[in-house]
């Protein structure tokens, strides 16, 4: 289930002053999606993030960061939380993208190795390090009632778009 709150302020028909003369108004755009915390949630929420970024006209580099963050955080929920659902909230204020992924589970230790022959030499367990490396802020709130991870990163809009 996805909920969008991406309405922009309507303006009356009148001549607008030049962009330099206009005060900067930040529009806060929000999107939320809740789905089952199963393996299919990862591509589903990645698709949700991609379509949200396209609808909001987010530059490609920020979209790439968004997709990586959503993939890593949702994967952690699916593998480690034991939660029935996972919730992703994406907020864009015109300057910064905030992503929140939350669950209502408790940390589970994997008892089997998920590697397959094709990724025998691959390294695992570095998802949060990767998220931290590509964002300006990463906060993890873990409680008995679940985990909520909130990340922020700047979005360069304007030139080059």
C-alpha positions as CSV (number, residue, x, y, z in Angstrom):
1,X,0.0,0.0,0.0
2,X,1.5,3.3,-1.0
3,X,0.3,6.7,0.2
4,X,1.5,9.9,-1.5
5,X,1.4,13.4,-0.2
6,X,3.0,15.3,-3.1
7,X,0.7,18.2,-3.6
8,X,2.3,21.5,-4.4
9,X,0.9,24.8,-3.5
10,X,-1.5,26.2,-6.1
11,X,-1.0,29.8,-7.1
12,X,-3.4,32.3,-8.6
13,X,-2.9,33.7,-12.1
14,X,-0.7,36.7,-11.7
15,X,2.7,37.6,-13.0
16,X,5.5,36.2,-10.8
17,X,8.5,38.1,-9.8
18,X,11.9,36.9,-11.0
19,X,13.2,33.8,-9.3
20,X,15.9,35.8,-7.6
21,X,13.2,38.1,-6.0
22,X,11.0,35.3,-4.8
23,X,11.5,34.1,-1.2
24,X,12.5,30.4,-1.1
25,X,9.6,28.2,-0.1
26,X,10.3,24.7,0.7
27,X,7.7,22.2,-0.3
28,X,7.7,19.0,1.7
29,X,6.8,16.0,-0.3
30,X,6.0,12.7,1.5
31,X,5.4,9.1,0.3
32,X,4.8,6.1,2.5
33,X,4.6,2.4,1.6
34,X,3.8,-0.6,3.9
35,X,4.3,-4.1,2.8
36,X,4.9,-7.6,4.1
37,X,8.5,-8.2,5.3
38,X,9.3,-10.9,2.8
39,X,12.0,-11.2,0.1
40,X,9.6,-9.7,-2.5
41,X,9.5,-6.5,-0.3
42,X,13.0,-5.5,-1.5
43,X,12.2,-5.1,-5.2
44,X,8.7,-3.8,-4.4
45,X,10.0,-1.0,-2.1
46,X,12.8,-0.2,-4.6
47,X,10.2,0.2,-7.3
48,X,8.1,2.4,-4.9
49,X,11.2,4.6,-4.3
50,X,12.1,4.8,-8.0
51,X,8.6,5.8,-9.0
52,X,8.4,8.3,-6.2
53,X,11.8,9.9,-7.2
54,X,10.6,10.1,-10.9
55,X,7.3,11.7,-9.9
56,X,9.2,14.3,-7.8
57,X,11.8,14.9,-10.6
58,X,14.7,13.9,-8.4
59,X,18.1,14.0,-10.1
60,X,19.6,10.6,-11.1
61,X,22.5,10.6,-8.6
62,X,20.1,11.2,-5.7
63,X,17.7,8.6,-7.1
64,X,20.6,6.1,-7.1
65,X,21.4,6.8,-3.5
66,X,17.7,6.5,-2.6
67,X,17.5,3.1,-4.2
68,X,20.6,1.8,-2.6
69,X,19.4,3.0,0.9
70,X,16.0,1.5,0.5
71,X,17.4,-1.8,-0.8
72,X,19.9,-2.2,2.0
73,X,17.5,-1.2,4.8
74,X,14.6,-3.3,3.6
75,X,16.9,-6.2,3.1
76,X,18.1,-5.9,6.8
77,X,14.5,-5.9,7.9
78,X,13.6,-8.9,5.9
79,X,16.6,-10.9,7.0
80,X,17.1,-9.8,10.6
81,X,13.8,-8.5,12.1
82,X,11.3,-11.2,12.1
83,X,8.7,-8.5,11.6
84,X,5.5,-9.1,9.7
85,X,5.7,-5.8,7.9
86,X,8.2,-3.2,6.8
87,X,7.4,0.5,6.3
88,X,9.3,3.0,4.1
89,X,8.7,6.7,4.3
90,X,10.4,9.1,1.9
91,X,10.4,12.8,2.5
92,X,11.9,15.5,0.2
93,X,12.0,19.2,1.3
94,X,13.6,20.5,-1.8
95,X,17.1,20.3,-0.4
96,X,17.3,17.0,1.6
97,X,16.0,13.6,1.1
98,X,15.0,11.7,4.3
99,X,14.3,8.0,4.2
100,X,12.9,6.1,7.2
101,X,12.5,2.3,7.2
102,X,10.9,0.7,10.2
103,X,9.7,-2.6,11.4
104,X,8.1,-4.1,14.5
105,X,10.3,-7.1,14.9
106,X,13.3,-8.1,17.0
107,X,16.8,-8.8,15.8
108,X,17.2,-12.4,14.6
109,X,20.5,-14.1,14.1
110,X,20.8,-16.0,10.9
111,X,21.5,-19.6,11.4
112,X,22.2,-20.5,7.8
113,X,24.6,-19.0,5.3
114,X,22.7,-17.3,2.5
115,X,25.6,-17.4,0.0
116,X,25.2,-19.3,-3.2
117,X,28.0,-20.5,-5.5
118,X,27.7,-17.4,-7.7
119,X,28.6,-15.1,-4.9
120,X,31.1,-17.4,-3.1
121,X,33.7,-14.6,-2.9
122,X,31.3,-11.8,-2.1
123,X,31.3,-9.9,1.2
124,X,28.2,-9.6,3.2
125,X,27.2,-7.7,6.3
126,X,28.3,-4.3,5.1
127,X,24.9,-2.8,4.2
128,X,24.8,-0.3,7.0
129,X,28.4,0.7,6.4
130,X,27.4,1.4,2.7
131,X,24.4,3.4,3.8
132,X,26.4,5.5,6.2
133,X,29.1,6.1,3.5
134,X,26.6,7.5,1.0
135,X,24.4,9.6,3.4
136,X,25.0,12.6,5.5
137,X,23.2,11.1,8.5
138,X,22.2,7.7,9.6
139,X,20.4,7.1,12.9
140,X,19.3,3.7,14.2
141,X,16.5,3.5,16.8
142,X,16.3,-0.1,18.1
143,X,13.7,-1.0,20.8
144,X,11.8,-4.1,21.9
145,X,8.9,-2.9,19.7
146,X,11.1,-2.8,16.5
147,X,13.7,-0.9,14.7
148,X,13.6,2.4,12.8
149,X,16.4,3.6,10.7
150,X,16.4,7.3,9.5
151,X,18.9,8.5,6.9
152,X,19.3,11.9,5.3
153,X,21.3,13.0,2.3
154,X,21.5,16.2,0.2
155,X,19.8,16.5,-3.2
156,X,21.5,18.8,-5.7
157,X,18.7,20.3,-7.7
158,X,19.0,22.9,-10.5
159,X,22.1,23.0,-12.5
160,X,22.8,19.9,-14.5
161,X,19.2,18.8,-14.6
